[in-house]
Amino acid sequence: MTSRTEPRTLRRFRRPLILASGVALLAAALVPNANANLAGSSFEGNDGNMIVNTGGNTDWVNAPNRVRGDDLASGSSDNAFGQGTKEDDPNVSVVTGSIPPQKSDLTRFYVASETAANGKVYLYLAWERSNVLGSANMDFEINKLAQPNLTTTGQKTLNRSAGDLLITFDFTNGGGNPVLGLLKWTTTGAASQCFSANSLPCWGQRVDLSAAGFAEGAVNAGTITEPIAGGTLAGLEFGEAAINMTDAGIFPAGQCTAFGSAFLKSRSSASFPAEVKDFVAPQPVNISNCVQPTLATAQSWVPNDSATITATGGGNLAGTAHFTLYPTSDCTGTAVFPTADVAVSGASPQTVSTSNTVAVTASGSFSWSVSYTSTNALQKNIAATCKEVSSLTIDNDNTD
């Protein structure tokens, strides 16, 4: 009896245990791995929220060089791409009120970037939407050149150039981390370089950033706080990504490359050739691997001047001329250099000159003075005159 009863007792508890395990697995699938950032970056790009969870890190609330883009209000006035616009089309049509009800209605995007202590450039992206759908297919287009005004309707031509970026963010219902891809705008060579189109220019072959370990991302599983724009975001209304641009080969070795514009788009399905629908208009950004140098120069300046000294009423000249350069506009402060006295002698007039090398160590205004000190008892001195002087006149009357 005992041997038959115990198995029944065990069987009675086995199913609830299996069911509980299944729930735990589902919950785990919806919670991104928030334990590790991309190597070399302190940005929490895989936790699916906008606040800092670990002291010393950054997130959207304090993201470096953060840029924000907001969509027009949802409804009949909201802008979108129309007339079958595809990703490879540089000539697009902007319309209003044509976002399908079952497609993502974008509201906002954020872009941030930094050069980390390891010298590598990291890019951070985030999108927000107002409706809760089971999947999302977003694209961040990042261009070197500024884009046309996409807030007005009509035909537009996007300013694309070779090497522009398209970061794809694909998230399927059921949870888990998004799949992140990279495509570059290609303008020359064979059409086989194209990911989807049959001719150039086109978006080139897609690189799976997630699989290569160059990127991480997440979508929020539950309600989160929006600390920048305010309010809250329901589950699946927010997505983010962090990308190591250097390791992903976005910047050619030894070449200064800069991107100046970014905007967000949504596709009507996971298929890359699907129509592009809603978008948030481009915003200027500064994403670059270019190093800003500092300038410390020992450059020299050679000021040359001459002064003609004339004694009205006759008499020989005797004395010294003195040239002085000041780092101010009014001959005040400590002189950059006072020259040695230049001897003046002989019949009037006399022209004397100076040429001195001066090390310029700061930018700003400079002024120049010339003076004359007479040793002739009948001639007065000429006080320093704050300007560049080509002729000085003195008189022989020493009584006034």
Buried (B, 14 or more C-beta within 10 A) or exposed (E): EEEEEEEEEEEEEEEEEEEEEEEEEEEEEBBBEBEEBBEBBBBBBBBBBBBBEEEEBBBBBBBBEBBBBBBBEBEEEBBBBBEEBBBBBEEBBBBBEBBEEEBBBBBBBBBBBBBBEEEBBBBBBBBBBBBEBEBBBBBBBBBBEEBBEBEEEEEBEBBBEEBBBBBBBBBEEEBBBBBBBBBBBBBEEEEEBBBBBEEBBBBBBBBBBBEBEBBBBBBBBEEBEBBBEEEEBBBBBBBBBBBBBBBBEBBEEEEEBEBBBBBBBBBBEBEBEBBBBBBBBBBEBEBBBEEEEEEEEEEEEEBEBBBBBBBEEEBBBBBBBBBBBBBBEEBEEEBBEBBEBBEBEEEBBBEBEBEBEBEBEEEEEBBBBBBBEBEBEBBBEBEBBBEBBEEBEBBBEEEE
